[in-house]
Amino acid sequence: QVQLVESGGGLVQTGGSLRRSCAASGIFFSTATMAWYRQAPGKQRELVAAITSDYSIHYADSVKGRFTISRENAKNLVFLQMNTLKPEDTAVYYCNSRRSYDNRDFWGRGTKVTVSS
């Protein structure tokens, strides 16, 4: 059974930082593409950042230069360092894992990040 357990959300002021982490179990972590998505109220879920098994990284234009995704395969962890946060970053953030052999997606429960102005 695949489980993605997120931590590190919460309330922060504009310009502040948060570090999100996601612990994965039940998957071959080192071969999976890991990602963070977010969904703001009234909007569709969108990709924030992704990191592949060979450490290729993609960021949404809205977070480039402010967010950093990383992974630690030895501990089945993926991180999202969020700096210079803006009110428009307020959303529920979800950890995602895409299994390599069938591209099946797995999701964490999501944790809210609120950036106050």
Backbone hydrogen bonds in HBPLUS format (Angstrom, degrees):
<---DONOR---> <-ACCEPTOR-->    atom                        ^
c    i                          cat <-CA-CA->   ^        H-A-AA   ^      H-
h    n   atom  resd res      DA  || num        DHA   H-A  angle D-A-AA Bond
n    s   type  num  typ     dist DA aas  dist angle  dist       angle   num
A0003-GLN N   A0025-SER O   2.94 MM  22  5.24 159.6  1.98 141.5 144.0     1
A0025-SER N   A0003-GLN O   2.92 MM  22  5.24 142.7  2.06 150.7 157.0     2
A0005-VAL N   A0023-ALA O   2.93 MM  18  5.15 165.5  1.95 144.1 148.1     3
A0023-ALA N   A0005-VAL O   2.87 MM  18  5.15 163.3  1.90 142.7 143.7     4
A0007-SER N   A0021-SER O   2.90 MM  14  5.38 143.3  2.04 153.8 154.1     5
A0021-SER N   A0007-SER O   2.99 MM  14  5.38 162.5  2.02 147.2 149.4     6
A0010-GLY N   A0112-LYS O   3.08 MM 102  6.23 138.4  2.26 139.4 151.8     7
A0114-THR N   A0010-GLY O   2.88 MM 104  6.17 166.3  1.90 153.1 156.6     8
A0012-VAL N   A0114-THR O   2.88 MM 102  6.30 155.7  1.94 165.4 172.8     9
A0116-SER N   A0012-VAL O   2.87 MM 104  6.26 154.7  1.93 152.2 159.0    10
A0016-GLY N   A0013-GLN O   2.92 MM   3  5.49 155.0  1.98 143.4 144.8    11
A0014-THR N   A0116-SER O   2.84 MM 102  5.77 131.8  2.07 172.0 165.8    12
A0015-GLY N   A0085-LEU O   2.71 MM  70  4.83 168.8  1.72 143.8 147.9    13
A0085-LEU N   A0016-GLY O   3.07 MM  69  5.48 174.2  2.08 151.1 152.5    14
A0018-LEU N   A0082-MET O   2.89 MM  64  5.18 150.8  1.98 143.7 153.2    15
A0082-MET N   A0018-LEU O   2.76 MM  64  5.18 171.0  1.76 178.3 175.3    16
A0020-ARG N   A0080-LEU O   2.82 MM  60  4.92 172.1  1.82 144.2 144.6    17
A0080-LEU N   A0020-ARG O   2.88 MM  60  4.92 152.6  1.95 136.1 137.6    18
A0022-CYS N   A0078-VAL O   2.85 MM  56  5.27 135.0  2.06 154.6 164.5    19
A0078-VAL N   A0022-CYS O   3.04 MM  56  5.27 149.8  2.13 142.2 151.6    20
A0024-ALA N   A0076-ASN O   2.97 MM  52  5.46 171.5  1.98 163.0 165.7    21
A0031-THR N   A0028-PHE O   3.07 MM   3  5.83 150.8  2.16 121.9 129.7    22
A0032-ALA N   A0029-PHE O   3.06 MM   3  5.23 156.4  2.12 109.6 117.0    23
A0033-THR N   A0098-ARG O   3.23 MM  65  5.19 153.7  2.30 147.8 147.2    24
A0098-ARG N   A0033-THR O   2.86 MM  65  5.19 163.3  1.88 156.3 161.3    25
A0034-MET N   A0051-ILE O   2.98 MM  17  5.45 157.1  2.03 163.3 157.5    26
A0051-ILE N   A0034-MET O   2.78 MM  17  5.45 161.2  1.81 166.3 171.1    27
A0035-ALA N   A0096-ASN O   2.89 MM  61  4.98 155.6  1.95 145.0 145.0    28
A0096-ASN N   A0035-ALA O   2.81 MM  61  4.98 155.1  1.88 152.6 148.5    29
A0036-TRP N   A0049-ALA O   2.82 MM  13  5.40 158.0  1.87 159.4 163.8    30
A0048-VAL N   A0036-TRP O   2.80 MM  12  5.48 161.5  1.84 151.0 152.2    31
A0049-ALA N   A0036-TRP O   3.25 MM  13  5.40 157.5  2.30 140.3 144.7    32
A0037-TYR N   A0094-TYR O   2.88 MM  57  5.09 162.5  1.92 149.2 155.1    33
A0094-TYR N   A0037-TYR O   2.76 MM  57  5.09 160.7  1.79 136.3 143.1    34
A0038-ARG N   A0046-GLU O   2.89 MM   8  5.49 151.8  1.97 151.1 160.5    35
A0046-GLU N   A0038-ARG O   2.80 MM   8  5.49 161.9  1.83 157.5 161.8    36
A0039-GLN N   A0092-VAL O   2.88 MM  53  5.30 145.4  2.00 140.6 151.9    37
A0092-VAL N   A0039-GLN O   3.04 MM  53  5.30 170.7  2.05 134.5 134.4    38
A0043-LYS N   A0040-ALA O   2.99 MM   3  5.36 157.1  2.04 140.5 137.4    39
A0060-ALA N   A0048-VAL O   2.90 MM  12  5.18 155.2  1.96 148.8 143.9    40
A0050-ALA N   A0058-HIS O   2.90 MM   8  5.23 150.5  1.99 146.6 152.6    41
A0058-HIS N   A0050-ALA O   2.97 MM   8  5.23 155.8  2.03 144.6 149.5    42
A0052-THR N   A0056-SER O   2.88 MM   4  5.22 158.2  1.92 147.5 154.7    43
A0055-TYR N   A0052-THR O   2.99 MM   3  4.97 155.5  2.05 109.2 110.3    44
A0063-VAL N   A0060-ALA O   3.03 MM   3  5.67 160.7  2.07 119.1 124.8    45
A0066-ARG N   A0063-VAL O   2.93 MM   3  5.41 159.6  1.97 137.0 140.1    46
A0067-PHE N   A0063-VAL O   3.04 MM   4  5.59 156.9  2.09 163.3 161.4    47
A0083-ASN N   A0066-ARG O   2.99 MM  17  5.10 154.5  2.06 133.7 141.0    48
A0068-THR N   A0081-GLN O   2.82 MM  13  5.03 148.8  1.92 141.6 151.0    49
A0081-GLN N   A0068-THR O   2.81 MM  13  5.03 165.8  1.83 155.0 153.8    50
A0070-SER N   A0079-PHE O   3.17 MM   9  5.20 154.5  2.23 131.7 134.5    51
A0079-PHE N   A0070-SER O   2.79 MM   9  5.20 167.2  1.80 149.0 151.9    52
A0072-GLU N   A0077-LEU O   2.79 MM   5  5.14 163.4  1.82 150.9 151.9    53
A0075-LYS N   A0072-GLU O   3.08 MM   3  5.72 148.4  2.18 115.5 123.9    54
A0077-LEU N   A0072-GLU O   3.19 MM   5  5.14 172.4  2.20 135.4 137.3    55
A0076-ASN N   A0073-ASN O   3.21 MM   3  4.87 160.9  2.25  97.9 103.8    56
A0089-ASP N   A0086-LYS O   2.85 MM   3  5.39 163.0  1.88 119.1 124.6    57
A0090-THR N   A0087-PRO O   3.04 MM   3  5.61 164.1  2.07 116.9 121.2    58
A0091-ALA N   A0113-VAL O   2.99 MM  22  5.55 147.2  2.10 148.4 158.8    59
A0113-VAL N   A0091-ALA O   2.81 MM  22  5.55 165.8  1.83 163.6 167.3    60
A0093-TYR N   A0111-THR O   2.87 MM  18  5.36 171.0  1.88 143.6 140.5    61
A0111-THR N   A0093-TYR O   2.94 MM  18  5.36 152.5  2.02 140.9 147.9    62
A0108-GLY N   A0095-CYS O   2.90 MM  13  5.10 149.2  1.99 150.6 151.2    63
A0097-SER N   A0106-PHE O   2.99 MM   9  5.17 156.1  2.05 141.5 146.3    64
A0106-PHE N   A0097-SER O   2.84 MM   9  5.17 144.6  1.97 148.3 159.1    65
A0099-ARG N   A0104-ARG O   2.86 MM   5  5.31 163.0  1.89 155.5 154.2    66
A0103-ASN N   A0099-ARG O   2.83 MM   4  4.97 129.9  2.08 145.4 152.4    67
